[in-house]
């Protein structure tokens, strides 16, 4: 199990990388929305993960 935190606009790019590198033919890649959280953490996440292409 690997958990990766990213933005929705980067999910497609991330899924493509996982599929290219994973040994499984169909790796499990799922997205879970953040519906609430600590304000400081959510602000950090916005700053730490750049916008996608």
Secondary structure as GFF3:
##gff-version 3
##sequence-region A 1 53
A	DSSP	three_ten_helix	8	10	.	.	.	ID=ss1
A	DSSP	alpha_helix	11	21	.	.	.	ID=ss2
A	DSSP	alpha_helix	39	48	.	.	.	ID=ss3
###
